[in-house]
């Protein structure tokens, strides 16, 4: 696929002498705009091809590390000003994060790129997790994997390094990409649409059969009016079609209350404006 590696100056902060907190003097309002987002590298590459990817991005990473560990001194207003750089990598999907951070592929027992949870642990505990993985820790774990200092078996060693199996190449920051943001929002709106069709505000504890009938009515209406086929699991294309003024008009045809219909239109309008 085509991969673009770009850089944007997100913000500039000033830390005055004797002060503890920095003051932000510039913040980029449109960080995804082509006006501010400058491509460093454009390439056709398979992101699973580790050798090619590291060969192409190697010089970029080396330059970035050099900038992180040094200062830029510029004369401004007749006085030398010292600048430090803080990098935040964003826009990586899970596959790319696993590739960059040296983790096993997405079928791994270690299901998360942010913590050490296994599939079994994650299925028992869906809520109480925190971000525990870091780039430096992944590097340390790779050294353990490579050297096996305690002469452990393959299974014991794998349990110790928690799914790190290659040398981490580039530091990534935990973020939510635009696609999954759309999917998350559309999933919530899909539930709201069902609740409004069934007037859940009038009946606080609906039965499972009632909820099924509301969902069936919503799916039938979306298929009939928007050619949107029902999906077992929310995907990007369905999410983007659902989060439109056209979709909310179609749904409002099934909402009994005129007042609730207006509120639903207003909510979608706010969402579209924010987007």
C-alpha positions as CSV (number, residue, x, y, z in Angstrom):
1,X,0.0,0.0,0.0
2,X,1.0,3.6,-0.2
3,X,2.4,4.9,3.1
4,X,3.0,8.6,3.8
5,X,5.2,9.6,6.7
6,X,4.6,13.2,7.6
7,X,5.4,15.8,10.2
8,X,3.4,18.7,11.7
9,X,4.4,21.3,14.2
10,X,1.5,20.7,16.7
11,X,2.4,23.3,19.3
12,X,5.2,25.6,20.6
13,X,5.5,26.3,24.3
14,X,7.7,28.7,26.2
15,X,9.1,28.0,29.7
16,X,10.2,31.3,31.3
17,X,13.1,31.3,33.7
18,X,12.0,30.6,37.3
19,X,8.6,29.3,36.1
20,X,7.4,25.7,36.6
21,X,4.8,25.5,33.9
22,X,5.3,26.2,30.2
23,X,3.0,28.6,28.3
24,X,1.7,27.5,24.9
25,X,2.2,30.3,22.3
26,X,1.2,28.4,19.2
27,X,-1.2,25.4,18.6
28,X,-2.0,24.1,15.1
29,X,-5.7,24.3,14.6
30,X,-5.8,21.9,11.6
31,X,-3.0,19.3,12.2
32,X,-4.3,17.0,9.4
33,X,-4.4,19.8,6.8
34,X,-2.1,19.5,3.8
35,X,-1.1,23.1,4.5
36,X,0.6,22.1,7.8
37,X,1.2,18.4,7.4
38,X,4.4,18.1,5.4
39,X,5.4,14.7,3.9
40,X,8.9,13.4,4.9
41,X,8.6,10.2,3.0
42,X,6.2,8.7,0.4
43,X,6.5,5.0,-0.3
44,X,4.9,1.9,-1.8
45,X,5.6,-0.8,0.7
46,X,4.0,-3.8,2.4
47,X,3.9,-2.8,6.1
48,X,4.5,-6.5,7.0
49,X,7.9,-6.4,5.1
50,X,9.9,-5.4,8.2
51,X,13.3,-5.2,6.3
52,X,12.0,-2.8,3.6
53,X,10.1,-0.7,6.1
54,X,13.0,-0.3,8.5
55,X,15.5,0.4,5.6
56,X,13.3,3.2,4.3
57,X,12.3,4.8,7.7
58,X,15.7,4.1,9.3
59,X,17.2,7.5,8.4
60,X,14.0,9.3,9.5
61,X,14.1,7.6,12.9
62,X,17.9,8.3,13.3
63,X,17.3,12.0,12.5
64,X,14.4,12.1,15.0
65,X,16.4,10.5,17.8
66,X,19.3,13.0,17.1
67,X,16.8,15.9,17.3
68,X,15.3,14.5,20.6
69,X,18.7,14.5,22.2
70,X,19.9,17.9,21.1
71,X,18.9,21.5,21.2
72,X,18.3,24.0,18.4
73,X,19.7,27.5,19.2
74,X,18.2,30.4,17.1
75,X,18.9,34.1,17.5
76,X,15.5,35.8,17.9
77,X,15.2,39.5,18.8
78,X,18.9,39.7,19.2
79,X,19.0,37.0,21.9
80,X,19.8,33.3,21.5
81,X,16.8,31.1,22.1
82,X,17.1,27.4,22.9
83,X,14.5,24.9,21.4
84,X,13.9,21.3,22.4
85,X,11.8,18.8,20.3
86,X,9.2,16.4,21.6
87,X,7.8,14.0,19.1
88,X,4.4,12.3,19.2
89,X,3.8,9.6,16.6
90,X,0.1,9.2,15.6
91,X,-2.0,7.7,12.9
92,X,-0.7,4.1,13.3
93,X,-3.2,1.3,13.1
94,X,-2.8,-1.8,15.3
95,X,-0.9,-3.8,12.6
96,X,1.6,-0.9,12.2
97,X,2.0,-0.5,16.0
98,X,2.8,-4.2,16.4
99,X,5.3,-3.9,13.5
100,X,7.0,-0.8,14.9
101,X,7.1,-1.9,18.5
102,X,8.3,-5.5,17.8
103,X,5.1,-7.2,19.1
104,X,3.7,-10.5,17.8
105,X,1.0,-10.2,15.1
106,X,-2.7,-9.5,16.0
107,X,-3.5,-13.2,16.4
108,X,-1.2,-13.3,19.5
109,X,-2.3,-14.4,22.9
110,X,-1.2,-11.0,24.1
111,X,-4.2,-9.2,22.7
112,X,-3.3,-5.6,23.6
113,X,-0.7,-3.2,22.3
114,X,-1.0,-1.0,25.5
115,X,-0.8,-3.5,28.3
116,X,0.3,-7.1,29.0
117,X,-3.2,-8.7,29.1
118,X,-3.8,-12.0,27.5
119,X,-7.0,-12.9,25.7
120,X,-8.2,-15.0,28.7
121,X,-7.4,-12.1,31.2
122,X,-9.1,-9.5,28.9
123,X,-12.3,-11.6,28.6
124,X,-12.6,-11.8,32.4
125,X,-11.8,-8.2,33.0
126,X,-13.3,-5.8,30.4
127,X,-12.8,-2.6,32.3
128,X,-9.9,-2.2,34.7
129,X,-6.8,-1.8,32.5
130,X,-4.1,0.8,32.3
131,X,-1.4,1.7,29.7
132,X,1.6,-0.2,31.0
133,X,3.7,-1.0,27.8
134,X,6.4,1.5,26.7
135,X,9.0,1.6,23.9
136,X,11.9,1.4,26.4
137,X,10.3,-1.6,28.1
138,X,9.8,-3.3,24.8
139,X,13.5,-2.8,24.0
140,X,14.5,-4.4,27.3
141,X,12.1,-7.3,26.7
142,X,13.6,-7.8,23.2
143,X,17.0,-8.1,24.7
144,X,15.7,-10.8,27.1
145,X,14.1,-12.6,24.2
146,X,17.3,-12.4,22.2
147,X,19.8,-13.5,24.9
148,X,17.6,-15.7,27.2
149,X,19.8,-15.0,30.2
150,X,17.9,-17.3,32.5
151,X,18.0,-20.3,30.1
152,X,14.2,-20.7,30.1
153,X,12.1,-22.8,27.8
154,X,10.4,-21.1,24.8
155,X,7.0,-20.9,26.6
156,X,8.6,-19.5,29.8
157,X,10.6,-16.9,27.8
158,X,7.5,-15.9,25.8
159,X,5.6,-15.4,29.1
160,X,8.4,-13.2,30.4
161,X,8.6,-10.9,27.4
162,X,4.8,-10.7,27.0
163,X,4.6,-11.1,23.2
164,X,7.7,-9.0,22.2
165,X,9.5,-11.0,19.5
166,X,11.4,-8.5,17.3
167,X,13.5,-5.4,18.0
168,X,11.2,-2.3,18.5
169,X,12.0,0.1,15.7
170,X,10.0,3.3,16.4
171,X,8.2,4.7,19.4
172,X,4.5,5.0,19.0
173,X,2.0,6.9,21.2
174,X,-1.4,5.3,22.1
175,X,-4.0,7.1,20.1
176,X,-7.4,6.4,18.5
177,X,-7.4,6.7,14.7
178,X,-10.2,8.5,12.8
179,X,-11.7,5.2,11.6
180,X,-12.2,3.7,15.0
181,X,-13.4,7.0,16.3
182,X,-16.2,7.0,13.6
183,X,-17.0,3.3,14.4
184,X,-17.2,4.0,18.2
185,X,-19.5,7.1,17.7
186,X,-21.7,5.2,15.1
187,X,-22.1,2.3,17.5
188,X,-23.5,4.6,20.2
189,X,-25.8,6.4,17.7
190,X,-27.1,3.0,16.4
191,X,-28.1,2.2,20.0
192,X,-29.7,5.6,20.5
193,X,-31.7,5.2,17.2
194,X,-33.1,1.8,18.5
195,X,-34.0,3.3,21.9
196,X,-35.8,6.3,20.3
197,X,-37.8,4.0,17.9
198,X,-38.9,1.9,21.0
199,X,-39.5,5.0,23.2
200,X,-37.2,3.6,25.9
201,X,-37.7,6.8,27.9
202,X,-41.3,5.7,28.6
203,X,-40.4,2.1,29.5
204,X,-37.3,1.8,31.6
205,X,-36.9,-2.0,31.5
206,X,-37.7,-3.3,28.1
207,X,-37.5,-7.0,27.4
208,X,-35.0,-8.6,25.1
209,X,-37.7,-9.4,22.6
210,X,-38.8,-5.7,22.5
211,X,-35.2,-4.6,21.9
212,X,-34.8,-7.2,19.1
213,X,-37.9,-5.8,17.4
214,X,-36.6,-2.2,17.6
215,X,-33.3,-3.3,16.0
216,X,-35.1,-5.3,13.3
217,X,-37.3,-2.2,12.5
218,X,-34.2,0.0,12.3
219,X,-32.3,-2.4,10.1
220,X,-35.3,-2.8,7.8
221,X,-35.7,1.0,7.4
222,X,-32.0,1.5,6.7
223,X,-32.0,-1.3,4.2
224,X,-35.2,0.0,2.5
225,X,-34.4,3.7,2.4
226,X,-30.6,3.8,2.3
227,X,-29.6,0.4,0.9
228,X,-27.6,-0.2,4.1
229,X,-27.4,-3.9,4.8
230,X,-27.4,-4.9,8.5
231,X,-23.9,-5.8,9.8
232,X,-22.9,-8.1,12.7
233,X,-20.1,-5.8,13.6
234,X,-19.9,-2.1,12.9
235,X,-17.5,-1.2,10.1
236,X,-16.2,2.1,8.7
237,X,-18.4,2.3,5.6
238,X,-21.6,1.6,7.6
239,X,-20.5,4.1,10.3
240,X,-19.9,6.9,7.8
241,X,-23.2,6.3,6.1
242,X,-25.1,6.1,9.4
243,X,-23.6,9.4,10.7
244,X,-25.3,11.7,8.2
245,X,-28.3,14.0,8.1
246,X,-29.9,11.7,5.5
247,X,-29.7,8.7,7.9
248,X,-31.3,10.6,10.8
249,X,-34.2,11.7,8.6
250,X,-34.8,8.1,7.7
251,X,-34.7,7.0,11.3
252,X,-37.0,9.9,12.4
253,X,-39.8,8.4,10.2
254,X,-39.9,5.6,12.8
255,X,-39.7,7.8,15.9
256,X,-43.2,8.3,17.3
257,X,-42.5,11.6,19.2
258,X,-42.1,14.7,17.1
259,X,-40.2,16.4,19.9
260,X,-37.7,13.5,20.2
261,X,-37.3,13.5,16.4
262,X,-36.3,17.2,16.6
263,X,-33.8,16.5,19.4
264,X,-32.3,13.6,17.4
265,X,-31.9,15.8,14.3
266,X,-30.2,18.5,16.5
267,X,-27.9,15.9,18.1
268,X,-26.8,14.7,14.6
269,X,-26.4,18.2,13.4
270,X,-24.1,19.0,16.3
271,X,-22.0,15.9,15.6
272,X,-21.6,16.8,11.9
273,X,-20.6,20.3,12.9
274,X,-18.0,19.0,15.4
275,X,-16.7,16.6,12.8
